[in-house]
């Protein structure tokens, strides 16, 4: 497993990052309750197998159910071998407002200390804002409390999880944040426009949603009628598989890793077969310039429609 530098943080991460949401709560197509999830014992075994197989980067969050707790158990005697990234609790209320200054600081501090306890460690490598907005980023108290916690040694690098290019660009322009976790995939390539700018500022890029919650796999068939155009577009990527010995998920992952500014790609892993497939994908051979250009031309023509939270809300993914 090759490792890449995470911007200017001094941290080196495996090209594949183990996405921890699936082991902590019901998530993904066809996963509707706890009974559809992997058991805690099997999740611990899977995390340790991933580490033994060369993955050193593990991503979780306060909001991911039991994910931090499970990772804490898995790595309690292996802390020096892993790069742990976790995210703060959501900071906006139902009306989209931030709490008052003192309450905001208390919320962030409580979140990281709860994460450290669950992860059984005294620091995390990366501490992130979860679902950041421009309003959150412009709040001076956010920078103050993150700076204070970093100075205390509770984390090494400060990160932001973004959804839109507007928020990603704002993160870059602020000049404080060390890494950005953002959605980027064959269908929705808008964030790629900011890769160079982030790289020039020494900011690491971690890509998530590379498989579009599993749609860029065999699951991307027989979709809800509202997603018929999406399903038809996904079928176009199969022409890029001609002459290869891999499948669509591998193509989607190789696509993201073909950009030198990308440090790592988050892959949701809750089965050994998914781990093995991810490991086969990172063989050091990525898309040729010609195939990469072709993939870029096959971006979905209406990327603003690629909105997984909205699709979930509309129950188009169940």
C-alpha positions, 0 to 999 in steps of 0.5 A: 500500500503506497502512502501519500503526504497529507498536504504540509501536515507531515502526516503520510496516509495510505491511498485508501482510507477506511471509512468508519460510518458503516461500522457505526450505524445503518448507512448505505443502500439496503442497510436500514437497521442494526440487523443489516450491520456487521457485528462489533466483533467482526468490525474489530477484526475487519479494522485490524485486518485492514491495518495489517493489510497496509491501510493506516488511515481510519476516518470516523466521527462523533455522529457515526454511532458506535464507530469511534468506540469500535475503533478504540477497541480495535486499536487500543494497543496499536495507536502508533500504527494508525492515523485517526481522523474524527469529526466534531458534532454538528454545530448548527441547530435545526434552524441553521443557527450556531450556539452562543460563543461560550456554548459553542466552545463548550460543544466543540471541547466536549465533542473532542474529549468524548471522541478521545475517550471512545477512541482510547487515545489522548490525541487524534491526528486530524480533527474536523468540522463536520458538514461545514458551512460558510457561516461556521467557517466565518465564526471567529470562535471556531478558529479560536477553540480549534487553535486552542485544542491544537495547541494543547496537543489534542490533535495534529491537523485541523480539517473541514468536511465540505459538501459544496465548492463554495465552502471548499474555496472558503476553507482554502482562503481562510488559511488555517485549515490543514486538510479538506474532506470533500465529495468527488467522483466520476459523476460529480467532478465539480470539486476538482476545480479547486484541487490545484488551489488547495495544493498550492496552499499545502492543504491535503485533499481527502476524497469521499463519496467516490462510489456515490454510496455504492451507486458506482457499483453493481448497486447502480442498477434497477434504481428508483424511477426518479434516478433513471437518467442517473442509472443510464449515465452510470452505464456509460462508464462501462466503456472505460472498463474495456481492456481492463480486468477490474470493475466499476468501483475500482475504476471510480477509485482509480479515477480519484487517485489519478489526481496527484493532489489527492492524498487518500480516498475514503472507502466505506468498508463493512465486509472483508470482500470490500476490503479485499477489493479496495486493496486490489484497486490500489496497485499503483496503476491508475488512469492513463492521461487519455482515459482520465480525460475521457472520464472527465468528459463523462461527468454527469451534465447536471451535477447539482442533481447529485445530492445524496442527502436529498435522495435519502430524504425522498427515499429514492435509495431504499 
